[in-house]
Every structure is written in structure tokens, then in C-alpha cells.
Amino acid sequence: MFPSIGALTREGLFIELVNRKINEHAAISIMSPLNRDIKNYLSESNKQENIKQYNRNIVVREIAKSQRIKSTILIVDKKFLLTVELNDDSKQTFREASGLSTYSTSKPTVSSYLSIFNSLWDQTELYHNLRTANEKLVESEQLEREFINTAAHELRTPTQAITGYIELDDELLDHLIKLENKLEPQELERLHKKLFEHHESISRNATRLENLINNLLDVARIDSNQKDLIMLHKEKIDLVKEIKDLLNFHLDQKLKGKNIKINFINDTLLNEQYWIHADRSRLNQILNNLIDNAIKFSKNSGTLDILIYETDAIQENETRRIRNLKIKSAQSNQDESEHVYIAISDSGRGISPSILPRLFEKFNTDSNVGTGLGLYISKKLVEAMGGKIWAFNNNDGIGSTFVFSLPLSTKDRTTEKDSS
């Protein structure tokens, strides 16, 4: 136990002792106020080659420095005891910094100090656990407050839009009913056009509101830890057809609005079928969320790359901007031959370094719009269907790539020609 980093490192005396004990394969526990990484310092000072083994033999825990108690260096094992008073930590040499020292090989004395050390060691573990739990609690409370504020805003925005347009329509309909026979054809056409525009806005905001409510319900079901609350109806699905339908019917307006070009990296993708075993509605929920995010974060007139592949089918010339997919490291627990991989790459600003480590956690968002629930739900749904999901920033510095896997319905893919 050291009262400061200086007490540990001064003149290398204790470092030499630590190294000698490590060479004897001893396990060492160190307590000290940490004003730098002691383990790194010890490994840097050690000249042996097996640094990993060296670090495994040392456990370091932090203790609070008390000014009311005289600082003391304590070294104790089952054979001997050494205590050294630290009089002046500003001194450079051990002799100048130290005061009274005590050395003992008395078994009762050694056992007493060993008991004291172990008691303090257990307290540091308790303190560390409490501090970690408190930090997580504070972070959780902050995230929940931010989520409540964000959710309230997200709920209020479409609700106000729906209410506002209904009020406008009430006025227009009242005007139309009272004066329908007296209105000129051009004015009548203008009113009909306005009513249609308002209907489109109401429908769009109602869908947005429904999606938000469904997300909140999904999170509640997931967090309840009751797997049966999210029912999965798995079936054999043509993945290519689902993606094409989603792009053509549900996301077409968003793509046209930002003039985003879809680039299918697989040259023969449009003529292929990838049969997977999944829940159709949940698959569309995942695809819609990932592709919608890619559209949202892509620049106007940008590109959105989609790649579907099996592990042994991917070639370097197929990847273009999508590099280093890290399939094996991310999918080490999967049978790669029985999964298909879907990569979606945007041309936006990429994932913020502060967001990336917590990307698939709840309430985590890098956007002023949204609740930060979509990726969390997508991850849970992908895993529930037997797959994995991960993401990274592209090597060329343009945009990011999301990759997820799902079980194949059959090991071999078939082309439309083969099935006809």
C-alpha cells in the first residue's frame, strides 16, 4: 500500500522488489491513490518480454488519500512486514522522503497487518463497485431525462401537426359546404387541392406517431425480459425482394427528395434470390430503420451502397467503398456458411467517436430528430432472429456502414433463372 505514486516509484527501490517477486511468479496486490496508470508504469519499467503475464500478476486498486493520517508505505506478505513513514513526498530520494521504518518477521505481527491490508482491499472493491453503480445510475437517470424530453417533443410534433391540419380542414369544409354551389370551378379545385394536401400531411404525421408509439412499446417489451412479448413468425423470405419493395414503395419519396442514388454493389443482385429464415414484418422494420437512417445522414445527391453476400462470396472488387467488414471477428460464434450478410453504407459524415461505443444502446442518438431507439430495437430483433449487427466508419472517410446477418433458409442461393 503506497500513499502516492512517488512513494512507489522513488529511486526504483520498490519497482525492483515488485519485479523480483513477479519473476518468482508471485501475485501482487497494490493500493495507491492513482494519479497515473501504475500498471503501465510498472510494465514500462519491467524488462522481461512477457508483459501480458506480468500485468496479469498485478492487481491495482485505488484508495483515497487522507490528510489527517500520517502517510505510510506498507508492504506485507505471509513472511515479512515493512512499514515506512512518508515524511515529505516532495523529496527526490528515498532517504530524504522517509521517516521511521519498521521491519518484522513476527508471525502474529505479520498476520495482523495482513488482516488490515485485506480489510482495506475489500473496502476498495466495495467502494469501486458502489462508485461504478452510482456512475451508471447517474448516466441512466440522465439518459432517461433526455429521452423523456425527446419523446415528449417527438410525440408533440406530429400531434400538433395533425391537430392543426384538422382545424384547417374544419374551416375549409365549412366554407365548402356553405358556398359549394356558389364557388367558381377554379376556387373549388383550389379547396379540393388544399384538403388533399392536408390529408397527406395528416396521414404522414399519423404514421410517424404510430411508429414512435410502436418503438416505445417494443422497448417496453424488450426491457421486460419476457421473450414471448415480442412474437416472431419466422418463414422463408426472399431478402432481395423485400429490399427492392421497401426502396420502391416505402422509401422512394425520401430517396427522390434528397436525390440519393441506390448502388447495388452485387452486379447480379437484381436477378438473384437470397432465401432467409426470418420474421417478415420485423425484417422490414430493421431494413427500414437502417436504410432510413442512411438516407437521413447522407448528403443531397449522395449515394447509398447495399451489399448482400455470404462470407466466402465477397471479393475485393465487390466492396468498392465498403472495406474491412471484419466478418470473422464480429461473427466468431456463428456458422458463417449458414448466414447471409447485408451491408448498408451511406455517404454522410460518419458516426461520431463519442457515439460509436454506445451505438446500439437506448436513447443514444447523434441527431436532433429521433429518440435513439431504432438501433437498439434493431439489434434486439436481429439477435432474436439468430443474427448479429455491427457498424463502422468507412476507410475513405465518407459515411459509415451497418452490417447485419441473418440465417439462410437454405445454404445455397438460387437465381431466378434456376427457379423458373
N, C-alpha and C positions, 0 to 999 in steps of 0.2 A: 504494500500500500504506500503510495507516494503522494505527498501534498501538492506537488507541482510537476510539470514536465521537466523543469530544470533539475529537480531533485533526482529524477530518473536518468537524465542524460549527462549530468555534470561529470566531466573528465572520463566518461565512458566506463566508470567502475561497475555500475550495476548492469550496464549493457553487456559487459564481459561475463558477469555472473549469469545473466539470462542465456547468453549464447552457450556457455559451458553446460548449463542444465538442459538446454534443448538438445545438445549433442549427446547427452545422456538419456535422451528420449523421455524427459520429464514433461509433465503437463504444468503450465504456468498460468496462474490467475493474477491479473493486475488490476488494482483500483487506483484511480487518479482523476483529478479534475482535468478534463480534456480540452486543451486549447490548441491541439492539433491531433492528427491521427497517429496515435502511439504505435499501432501495429505496423503502419507504413514506415515509421521511423526505425522501428526495430528490424524490419525486413531489409531496409536500405543499409543498416549498419552491419547486417549479417553477411558473411562472405560465402556461406555454403550455397550450393547450387539448388537444392530442393526448397525453394522459397515457399511453395504451397504447403508442404509438410510443416515447414517452420511456422507458418501462420495458423495452421490447424492446431498446433500445440499451445497456442497462446490465446487466452480469452481476456478481453479488456472491458471493464465496466466503469462508468462514470460515477464519481461521488462529488457532492457539493463541498466546497472549501469553506470552513468555518473560521472566522477571525477570532472567535472567543476561546478557541482551544489551541494550545501550542502545537505547531505543526510537527509531525513526527513521521519518519520513514520506518516502516515495519516490514521486515522480511521474516517469514516463518514457514517451516515445514515440519515434518514429524521428527526431525533430528536436531534442529537448532533454531534459535531465535536471535534476531538482531534488530534493535531499535536505535534510531539515530535522530536526535533533535535537530530541527532545521531552524537555526537562529536568524540567518539573513539570506534570503533566496536570491538577492541581487549579486552576491559574490560569485566570482568565476571558478574558484577552486573549492573542492570538497572540504578541505581543512578550514578555510575561512567561513564557509557557509554553515558548518555543522557545529553542534554543541555536544552535550553529554550523550555517550553511546553505551548501550548495554548488549552484551553477548551472553547467551546462556544455552547450555545443552541439558539443563534440568528437565526431565520429562514432564513433571507437573506444571512447571512454568511454561514450557513449550505448548503443552496441551491447552492451557488456559488462554494463551494468546491465539492459538489456532482456533479455539472456540469463538473468541471475539471476532477474528477475521471472518470466519464462516457466517457468523451472525450478520456482520456488516455486508457481506457478499449477498446474502439472501435479501437484505433490505434494499440493496441497489437493484436487484432483479425486480422486486416488488415496485420500487419507485419507477423503474424503466417501464414496466407493464402499465402502471397507472398513468404515466405521462403519455405513453403511446395511445392508451384507450381514451384519454382526455383529448388528445390532438384529433383523433378520429371522430370523437363526439362533436367537437367544435366544428370540424370540417363538415360533418354530416348535417349539423344544425344550419351552418351557413349555406350549404347546398340546398337544403330543404327550403330555407327562406327565399333563396334566389329562385328556386323552382316555383314556389307559391306565387311570387311576384310575376314570374314569366308566364306561368299557366293562367293566372288571372288576366294578364294582358292578352294572351293568345285567345282566351275564351271571350274576352270582352270585344276584341276587334271584329270577328265575324258576326257576333251577336248584334253589335251596334249597326253593322252594315245591313244585316237582314232587317232589323227594326226600321232603319232609316228608309230603305227601299220600299218596305211595305207601306210606310206612311205616305211616301211619294205616290205609290200606286193607288192608295185610297183616294188621294186628291185627283189623280188623273182619271180614275174610274168614275168618280163622282161627276167630274166635268164631262166625261164622255157620255154617261147615261143621260145627263140633263140636256146636253146640246148635240147629241148624235145626229139628229135629223137636220140640224141647222148648220153643221160644220161642213166646210169645203173639203173636197176629197184630199187635197194636199195636207190640210190640218189633221184630218182623220188618219191619214197614213203616218204623219209625224207622231201622233199619240200612240198608235199601234207599235211603231218602232221603239218608242221610249219604253212602253210596257214590256216589250220583248227584251230590251237591254237590261231592264231592272230584274226581269225574271232570270236572266243569265247570271247576273251578279248574286241574286238570292241563292240560286242553285249552287254556284261556286262556293259561296261562303258557308252554306249549309253542309256541303261536302267537307270543307275544311274543319268545320265544327265537329262533324261526325268522326273524322279521322283523329282529331285530338282526344275526343271522349274515348274512342276505341283504344288509343295508346295508353291513356290513363287506366283503363280497365285491364289492359294486358299487363301493365306494370304491377297493378294490384294483385293480379293472379300469379304472376311470376314470383313476387316477393312473399306471397303467402306460403311458398314452398309446397304447394299442393299441385303435383304434376297433372292431375286429372282435370284441373280447372281450365287448362289450355288443351282442347281436344285436337288431335291430329288425325286426319283422314288420309292416310298415305295411299297413293295409287301410282300407276305407271304414267309418266308425263313426258311429253316431248319438250325438252328445255328450249330448243331453238324457237319453236312455235310460240311459246309463252313470251319470250323476249321480243319477238317480232310483233306480236299482238299488243304488248304493252307499249312499245315505241310507236306503233301506227295509230292506236286508238286512244290511249290514255295520256301519253306524254308528247304527242305530236305538236300541240299548240305551244307548249313550253319550249320545245326544240326550235320551232319556227320563230318564236318570239325573240330568241337570242341568236338566231341564225347559226345554230350549232350543227355541225356535220357528224353523223354517226359513221365510225370507221370500224367495220368488222375485220379484224386482223386475219382471221382464218379466211383464206381466199375462197374456200368452198363451203363456208359456213351456211350460206343460204340454201344450199342443196343437201344439207346434212340433217340428221336427227340424232339427238343425244337423249336417250331414254333414261330418266332418273326415277327414283322411288321417293316421292315427297308428297306433302300436302299442297294442293294446287293454290288455294287461297293464301296460305302462309308464304309459299314461294313467291307469289305475286307481290305480297306485302314487302318481302325482303328486296326483291328486284326493284320495285317502285321506289323504295326508300333510298337505295344506293344510287340508282340512276338519277332520281330527282335531286339528290344531294350533288351529284356530279354536274348536273345542269346548273344548279344554283351557284356553285362555286367556279364554274367555267366562265371565261370571258366571252363577250359577244364575238360572234364569228369564229369561235374556237372549235375544237374537235373533241369527241368523246370516243375513246377506243374500247372495244369489247372483244375479249378473247376467251374462247371456250376450248379447253384442252384436257387431255389426260397426261399424266406425268411423263410417260415415255413418248408422247406425241409432240411435245413442244420442241421447236427448233429455234436456233439463234435468229435466223432471218424472219421468223414469225413474230418476234417480240417487239420489234421496232422501238417505240419509246419505253415499253414496259420491260424493265431489266430487273435482275436479281429477285425473282419471285420467292426465293427461299422456301421452296415447297417442302423439302425434306425436313428442315429444322422445325417448320411450323406444323408439319403433319406427321411427326415421327411415330405417333400412336395409331396411325391409320394404315389400312391396307391400301397402298397407293393405286394398285391395279383395279380397285373396285370403286374408285371415286372419280368424279368429273370436277374440274376446277373452272370457275367463272371469274375473270378479272375485268374490272371496270376502271378505266383510267381517264381522269379529266385533265383539262388544260388550265386549271386555276392557279391559285397562289400556294397550294400545298397545305399540309397540316402543320399547324403551329407547334413548335417544340414543347410548349407548355401544355398542350392538349394531348399530344401523341401518347404519353404513358397512360393516360386515363381515357383513351378514346372511346372505349366501349362501356364506360361506366354511366350511371344515371346522371342526368342534369348537366352533362358535360357538353358544351357547345362552343363553337368558335364563330357563331353568327348572332346577329341582333334579332333574327327571326327564328322561332322554333324553341322547343322545350328541352332539347338534348335527350330525348327518349328514344328516337328512332334507331340509332346504332345499338343501344342497349337491348332493345327488343329484338332487333335483327340477329344479334349474337345469340341470344337465348333460343330463338326459333331455329337458327342454323344448327346449333348444338343439339336441340331436341330432335332434329331430323337426322342426326348422325354425322354432321359435318363440322367444319372449323371455319373461322373467319379471322382475317388479319389485314393490316394496311401498312403502307409505307409511302414516303415521298419519292417521286421519280428521280432517277440519277441525273437527268438533264436539267433538273431544277424547275421543270414546268409541271405543276399539278401533282396529284397523288393517285395511288392505285389501291383499290379494295379488292381483295381476293377471298372467295369463299368456296367451299367444297360441299358436295352432296353425294350420297351413294348412287351409283349407277344401278339401273334396273336390271341390265344385263352387262356383262363385261365388255362386249363388243358393240361399237356404234354401228348403225346401219344408215345407208344413204337412201334417199327417196327412190332412186333407180332400183336399188336392191329390193325395196319393199313393194314396188309396183308390179 
